[in-house]
Amino acid sequence: MADIISLQGKKAFVTGASSGIGRAIALAIGAAGGKIALCARRQDKLVELAIEINESGGTAKLFPADLFDESQIISSISAAADCFNGLDILINSAGIGRQASLIDGDSRDWAEMMNLNVLALATASREALRYFPESGGQIINISSLSGHRVPGRGGFYSATKFAVRAMTEGLRQELRLAGNLTRVSSISPGFVDTGLLDDYFQSGNGMSKQEAIQFPILEPENIAAIAIHQLTAPENVDITDVLVRPTRQAV
């Protein structure tokens, strides 16, 4: 279709790119011809990913940062924009999940989830907007099914993902009022086969995701395919949120 947006030459900044959903989305954007700024703490994993993307004909460069540090978020996005002469896309994929309950949870777990899942996402969005074209760019926030319903012992994690949904819509409205056509979307997955899911279950009952879930779950590539659909949708289409779960996930 002629009105589908091409990602050829588009410049994307991807947080949480070292593994899981962020890694899969970076690979998908690279395969579609985009230029990717890879951001995460684990530089060795970013090097491996950059080699894979570049050897496949894509363009990827490293901008490692600790997203718990606001100054590092700001400097890494600025450096990527300088390198690529601006940005078109921001993928906010970095996040953590722990079963830190509201009645007896560890304050450090609460603080880490709030700082990474909410504050780092907000900072990255604010900073990336400075480098988007006048015609507007695109932001995709990786939220969660837990941003639509509250799982047992996951009340605080869920609160951070409800916040992501609220910020997605709040930013969309602010941009429209400002006359900015940047599209802001989120993806809210259920169980996905990532390290985050292992961390989530191990923080609660010490089980791995394979022990806790006895049915096929989503793969990071499934989420990447949805992200590409959002990024390439015609300009008159604004996909605000996609809620997706494994077929056999009941709630």
QUISULDA-V534071 format. One line per field, one symbol per residue. ss: DSSP state (A for helix, B for strand, O for the rest). Layout:
BEGIN
ss->???
END
This chain:
BEGIN
ss->OOOOOOOOOOBBBBBOOOOAAAAAAAAAAAAOOOBBBBBOOOAAAAAAAAAAAAAOOOBBBBOOOOOOOAAAAAAAAAAAAAAAOOOOBBBBOOOOOOOOOOOOOOAAAAAAAAAAAAAAAAAAAAAAAOOOOOOOOBBBBBOOAAAOOOOOOOAAAAAAAAAAAAAAAAAAAAAAAOOOOOBBBBBBBOOBOOAAAAAAAAAAOOOOAAAAOOOOOBOAAAAAAAAAAAAAOOOOOOOOBBBBOOOOOOO
END
